[in-house]
């Protein structure tokens, strides 16, 4: 144990004293905030630019009441000029584009015959805005043709808000589901990023020591298994320290920016979403729904989620890092790792895919449950399921399977590590790895 502790300390100190580690630890949050501020500034500038769009309506179905101006789009009626004159004026002037609506008897045919002319390719959001105005107008015209009163249709609209309860009488809500999605998604994605960054860091560390032949001296004093485990734990400790420092720096920057500079960090984030998404968010925020979501996040079993997050976080990292360490020991350079990386990466990517596309839609469905048991995907999938409420026996099965699989994979990885760490000059194959696992010398 004393030798293992020395290896862990050596790996940890070597990692945190590295210049690139120190630079990334303290510069990454600043770069992230700087990039966010730059995107915020550029999008603000982009929103300030007014797009002048003219329209030629030969159908007589549209008016200024339909094409209402917004903060960024201004409409002008050039119907009297005609299409050809309008095109010349738009092409030679400071206009965003020209919309042409021909005169046709059929609304269905007219809907497919409208044209838009511009110097450059128009933005999809602008075209989408115009299409929604046209579709609304055509829909209303068809309803009038059917003899349907639009006022009655508007008066008939009513919203429904279903209250949700479990069989013990505890009330739930859609806000709680949103809170669960946020908590689970953040935990799963953070684990994925940690495994990717620090698992590959373990692999590179092994490759560097192997190519420099330092490893030959080290293994004369300690067992290969101790060396592998020490590298994994040492890198994990450095990674957790880096994550903690990032969190503290981001918190300090947020407080300073909000209090002294008057910068709204939430506004910087929401500037990256579309206008439609912003409208939906504003609608959700009205009536106290945003406060309800925040309240539901705080009402989640945060301590339980945190404890299980630590378990799956460490379990998933240790499982995959042992595989990364084995790959690093098997090869002589980073280029040769490509053939072994894909089988390791696939379960991680599958876990993210199942988590974001299956768990969010049906957290207790058979696919979600199955992949929360499979050890190679359970650290991500189970973390994303836990905020939705998972039975203790399901969590117990998942944890036991993860622990057993981790022990088996560490044992197999150690067998590859102890042979591969001293092998040079040959690009290993899967057949070679199998021989090293079976080797009992």
C-alpha positions in Angstrom: 0.0 0.0 0.0 2.9 2.4 0.7 4.3 1.8 -2.8 0.8 2.4 -4.3 0.5 5.6 -2.3 3.9 6.8 -3.6 2.9 6.1 -7.2 -0.4 8.0 -6.7 1.5 11.0 -5.2 4.0 10.9 -8.0 1.4 10.9 -10.7 -0.7 13.6 -9.0 2.3 15.9 -8.4 3.7 15.3 -11.9 0.2 16.1 -13.4 -0.5 19.3 -11.3 3.1 20.7 -11.8 2.8 20.3 -15.6 2.7 23.7 -17.3 -0.1 22.8 -19.6 -2.2 21.5 -16.7 -1.7 24.8 -14.8 -2.4 26.9 -17.9 -5.6 25.0 -18.8 -6.8 24.9 -15.1 -6.7 28.7 -14.8 -7.1 29.8 -18.4 -9.9 27.5 -19.5 -12.7 29.2 -17.4 -11.4 32.6 -18.7 -11.4 31.4 -22.3 -14.9 29.9 -21.9 -16.2 33.2 -20.5 -14.4 35.1 -23.1 -15.8 33.0 -25.9 -19.3 33.4 -24.4 -18.9 37.1 -24.2 -17.7 37.3 -27.8 -20.6 35.2 -29.0 -22.9 37.4 -26.9 -21.4 40.6 -28.4 -21.6 39.3 -32.0 -25.2 38.1 -31.7 -26.1 41.5 -30.1 -24.5 43.2 -33.1 -26.3 40.9 -35.5 -29.6 41.5 -33.9 -29.1 45.3 -34.2 -28.9 45.0 -38.0 -32.3 45.7 -39.5 -33.3 43.6 -42.5 -35.3 45.5 -45.1 -37.6 43.1 -47.1 -39.9 44.3 -49.8 -42.8 42.3 -51.2 -44.8 42.4 -54.5 -48.3 41.0 -53.9 -50.1 40.4 -57.1 -52.7 38.2 -55.4 -54.1 41.0 -53.3 -54.3 38.6 -50.3 -51.6 40.3 -48.2 -51.3 43.7 -46.6 -49.1 45.6 -44.1 -51.2 44.1 -41.3 -50.0 40.6 -42.3 -46.4 41.6 -42.8 -45.9 43.4 -39.5 -42.5 44.9 -38.7 -40.3 43.5 -35.9 -37.2 44.8 -34.2 -34.9 43.2 -36.9 -37.2 42.9 -40.0 -38.9 45.8 -41.8 -41.4 45.1 -44.6 -42.2 47.5 -47.5 -44.9 47.1 -50.1 -43.5 47.4 -53.7 -46.5 45.9 -55.4 -47.0 49.0 -57.6 -43.5 48.8 -59.0 -44.0 45.3 -60.3 -41.6 42.3 -60.1 -38.9 43.3 -62.6 -38.5 46.9 -61.3 -38.5 45.7 -57.7 -35.8 43.2 -58.5 -33.6 45.9 -60.1 -34.2 48.3 -57.1 -33.5 45.6 -54.5 -30.3 44.4 -56.3 -28.9 47.9 -56.6 -30.0 49.1 -53.1 -29.6 48.3 -49.5 -32.3 45.6 -49.2 -32.2 42.1 -47.7 -34.5 40.6 -50.3 -37.7 40.7 -52.3 -40.8 38.5 -51.8 -42.9 37.8 -54.8 -46.5 36.5 -54.5 -48.1 35.8 -57.9 -51.8 35.9 -58.7 -53.3 32.4 -58.8 -56.8 31.1 -58.2 -55.9 28.2 -56.1 -54.5 28.8 -52.6 -52.8 25.4 -52.6 -50.9 26.2 -55.9 -50.1 29.7 -54.7 -48.6 28.4 -51.5 -46.0 26.5 -53.7 -45.4 29.3 -56.1 -44.1 32.1 -53.9 -40.6 33.3 -54.7 -37.9 35.1 -52.7 -35.0 37.0 -54.4 -31.8 38.1 -52.5 -28.2 38.8 -53.3 -26.9 36.3 -50.7 -28.5 33.2 -49.3 -31.1 34.3 -46.7 -31.0 33.1 -43.2 -33.3 30.1 -42.3 -34.8 32.1 -39.4 -35.8 34.9 -41.7 -37.4 32.5 -44.2 -39.1 30.6 -41.4 -40.6 33.9 -40.1 -42.0 34.8 -43.6 -43.3 31.3 -44.2 -45.2 31.3 -40.8 -46.9 34.6 -41.8 -47.9 33.2 -45.2 -49.1 29.9 -43.8 -51.2 31.7 -41.1 -52.8 33.9 -43.8 -53.6 31.0 -46.1 -55.0 28.9 -43.2 -57.3 31.7 -42.2 -58.5 32.2 -45.8 -59.3 28.5 -46.1 -61.2 28.5 -42.9 -63.2 31.5 -44.1 -63.9 29.7 -47.4 -65.3 26.8 -45.3 -67.6 29.2 -43.5 -65.8 28.9 -40.2 -65.8 31.9 -37.9 -62.2 32.7 -36.9 -63.3 34.5 -33.8 -65.0 31.4 -32.6 -61.9 29.3 -33.2 -59.8 31.8 -31.2 -62.4 31.8 -28.4 -62.5 28.0 -28.4 -58.7 27.7 -27.6 -58.1 26.6 -24.1 -54.9 25.3 -22.3 -54.8 22.3 -20.1 -52.5 21.6 -17.2 -52.7 18.0 -16.0 -51.8 17.5 -12.4 -49.6 14.4 -11.8 -49.7 12.2 -8.6 -48.1 8.9 -7.7 -50.2 6.3 -5.9 -48.9 7.4 -2.5 -50.6 10.8 -3.1 -47.4 12.8 -3.7 -47.9 15.5 -6.3 -45.5 15.8 -9.3 -45.4 18.2 -12.2 -43.9 18.8 -15.6 -41.5 21.2 -14.0 -40.2 18.3 -12.0 -39.5 16.3 -15.2 -37.7 19.3 -16.6 -35.6 19.6 -13.4 -34.8 15.8 -13.6 -33.8 16.1 -17.3 -31.4 19.0 -16.4 -29.9 17.2 -13.4 -29.5 13.9 -15.2 -28.3 15.3 -18.4 -25.6 17.4 -16.7 -24.4 14.4 -14.6 -24.2 12.1 -17.6 -22.4 14.6 -19.9 -19.9 15.5 -17.2 -19.0 11.9 -16.6 -18.6 11.4 -20.4 -16.3 14.4 -20.6 -14.2 13.3 -17.6 -13.7 9.8 -18.8 -12.7 11.0 -22.3 -10.2 13.7 -21.0 -8.6 11.8 -18.2 -8.8 8.3 -19.5 -6.8 9.3 -22.6 -4.5 11.2 -20.2 -3.7 7.9 -18.4 -3.0 6.3 -21.8 -0.7 9.0 -22.9 1.2 8.9 -19.6 1.8 5.2 -20.0 2.9 5.6 -23.6 5.4 8.4 -22.7 7.0 6.3 -19.9 7.1 3.3 -22.1 8.8 5.0 -25.0 11.3 6.7 -22.7 12.2 3.3 -21.1 11.7 4.8 -17.6 9.1 2.1 -17.2 11.8 -0.6 -17.1 13.3 1.0 -14.0 9.9 1.5 -12.3 8.6 -2.0 -12.8 11.8 -3.4 -11.1 10.6 -1.8 -7.9 6.8 -2.2 -8.1 4.3 -4.6 -9.6 2.7 -3.6 -12.9 -0.7 -3.8 -11.3 0.2 -1.3 -8.6 1.7 1.0 -11.3 -1.4 0.9 -13.4 -3.7 1.5 -10.4 -1.6 4.3 -9.1 -1.6 6.0 -12.5 -5.4 5.8 -12.7 -6.0 7.1 -9.2 -3.3 9.8 -9.5 -4.8 11.2 -12.7 -8.3 11.0 -11.3 -7.3 13.0 -8.3 -5.7 15.7 -10.5 -8.8 15.8 -12.7 -11.1 16.2 -9.7 -8.9 19.1 -8.4 -9.0 20.7 -11.8 -12.8 20.4 -12.0 -13.1 21.9 -8.5 -10.9 24.9 -9.4 -13.0 25.4 -12.6 -16.2 25.5 -10.5 -14.7 28.0 -8.0 -13.3 30.3 -10.8 -16.6 30.2 -12.8 -18.6 31.1 -9.6 -16.2 34.0 -8.8 -16.5 35.3 -12.4 -20.3 35.0 -12.4 -20.5 37.0 -9.1 -18.0 39.7 -10.2 -19.6 40.0 -13.7 -23.1 40.3 -12.2 -22.4 42.7 -9.3 -19.6 44.9 -10.6 -19.9 44.9 -14.4 -23.6 44.5 -14.6 -23.4 41.5 -17.0 -26.2 39.0 -16.9 -24.6 35.6 -17.3 -28.0 34.0 -18.0 -28.6 36.5 -20.8 -25.2 35.5 -22.3 -26.3 31.9 -22.4 -29.8 32.6 -23.7 -28.4 34.7 -26.5 -27.3 31.5 -28.2 -30.9 30.2 -28.6 -33.3 31.0 -31.4 -36.2 33.5 -31.2 -38.7 30.6 -31.1 -36.9 29.0 -28.2 -36.8 32.3 -26.4 -40.5 32.7 -26.8 -41.1 29.2 -25.4 -38.8 30.0 -22.4 -40.6 33.3 -21.8 -43.9 31.5 -21.8 -42.6 28.9 -19.4 -41.3 31.7 -17.2 -44.7 33.4 -17.0 -47.0 32.4 -14.3 -44.2 31.4 -12.0 -43.2 28.3 -14.0 -39.5 29.2 -14.0 -39.6 29.6 -10.2 -41.4 26.3 -10.1 -38.6 24.6 -12.1 -36.0 26.0 -9.8 -38.0 24.9 -6.8 -38.3 21.4 -8.2 -34.6 21.2 -8.8 -34.0 22.1 -5.1 -36.7 19.5 -4.1 -34.8 16.7 -5.9 -33.0 14.3 -3.5 -29.8 16.2 -4.2 -27.7 14.4 -1.5 -28.7 11.0 -2.9 -28.0 12.1 -6.4 -24.6 13.5 -5.3 -23.6 10.3 -3.5 -24.6 8.1 -6.5 -22.9 10.6 -8.8 -19.6 10.1 -7.0 -20.0 6.3 -7.1 -20.8 6.1 -10.8 -18.4 8.9 -11.6 -15.5 7.0 -10.0 -16.7 3.6 -11.1 -17.1 4.6 -14.7 -13.7 6.4 -14.7 -11.9 3.5 -13.1 -13.5 1.0 -15.5 -12.6 2.9 -18.6 -9.2 4.1 -17.4 -8.0 0.6 -16.8 -8.8 -0.1 -20.5 -7.0 3.1 -21.6 -4.0 2.1 -19.5 -3.9 -1.4 -21.1 -4.1 0.1 -24.6 -1.2 2.5 -23.7 0.9 -0.3 -22.4 0.2 -2.4 -25.5 1.4 0.1 -28.1 4.6 2.1 -28.7 3.1 5.4 -29.9 -0.3 7.1 -29.9 -0.9 6.5 -33.6 -1.2 2.7 -32.9 -4.0 3.2 -30.4 -6.6 4.0 -33.1 -7.4 0.4 -33.7 -8.1 -0.2 -30.0 -9.9 3.1 -29.2 -13.1 2.5 -31.2 -14.3 -0.6 -29.1 -13.7 1.5 -25.9 -15.4 4.6 -27.3 -18.5 2.9 -28.7 -20.1 2.0 -25.3 -19.5 5.6 -24.1 -21.2 7.1 -27.2 -24.0 4.5 -26.9 -24.6 5.5 -23.3 -24.8 9.2 -24.3 -27.2 8.4 -27.2 -29.5 6.2 -25.0 -29.4 8.8 -22.2 -30.4 11.8 -24.3 -32.8 10.1 -26.7 -34.3 7.3 -24.6 -34.1 8.1 -20.9 -35.5 11.6 -21.4 -38.5 10.3 -23.2 -39.1 7.2 -21.2 -36.8 6.9 -18.1 -38.5 3.6 -17.0 -38.8 2.0 -20.3 -37.2 -1.4 -21.1 -34.3 0.2 -23.1 -33.5 2.7 -20.4 -33.6 0.0 -17.7 -31.5 -2.5 -19.7 -28.7 0.0 -20.4 -28.7 1.2 -16.8 -27.7 -2.4 -15.9 -25.0 -2.9 -18.5 -21.8 -1.8 -16.7 -20.2 -0.1 -19.7 -23.2 2.2 -20.1 -24.7 2.2 -16.6 -22.5 5.1 -15.3 -24.1 7.4 -17.8 -27.6 6.0 -18.2 -28.3 5.3 -14.6 -27.1 8.7 -13.6 -29.6 10.2 -16.0 -32.4 8.0 -14.7 -31.8 8.6 -11.0 -33.4 12.1 -10.8 -36.7 10.5 -12.3 -36.8 8.1 -9.3 -35.4 4.6 -9.5 -36.1 1.7 -7.1 -33.3 0.9 -4.7 -33.1 -2.7 -5.9 -32.4 -1.5 -9.5 -29.7 0.8 -8.3 -28.2 -2.1 -6.2 -28.2 -4.4 -9.2 -26.5 -1.8 -11.4 -23.9 -1.0 -8.7 -23.0 -4.7 -8.1 -22.7 -5.4 -11.8 -20.5 -2.3 -12.2 -18.2 -3.3 -9.3 -17.9 -6.9 -10.5 -17.2 -5.8 -14.1 -14.7 -3.3 -12.9 -12.8 -5.9 -10.9 -12.8 -8.3 -13.9 -11.7 -5.6 -16.4 -8.9 -4.4 -14.1 -7.7 -7.9 -13.7 -7.7 -8.4 -17.5 -6.2 -5.0 -18.1 -3.4 -5.7 -15.6 -2.5 -8.9 -17.4 -2.2 -7.0 -20.7 -0.4 -4.2 -18.9 2.3 -6.4 -17.3 3.3 -8.0 -20.6 2.7 -5.1 -23.0 4.6 -2.6 -20.9 7.9 -4.3 -21.8 7.0 -5.1 -25.4 8.7 -2.9 -28.1 8.9 -2.7 -31.8 5.8 -4.6 -32.8 2.3 -3.3 -33.5 0.1 -5.6 -31.4 -3.1 -7.2 -32.7 -6.2 -8.4 -30.9 -4.7 -11.9 -31.1 -1.6 -10.7 -29.3 -3.7 -9.1 -26.5 -5.6 -12.4 -26.1 -2.2 -14.2 -25.7 -1.1 -11.7 -23.1 -4.3 -12.2 -21.1 -3.8 -16.0 -21.1 -0.1 -15.7 -20.2 0.5 -17.0 -16.7 4.3 -16.5 -16.4 
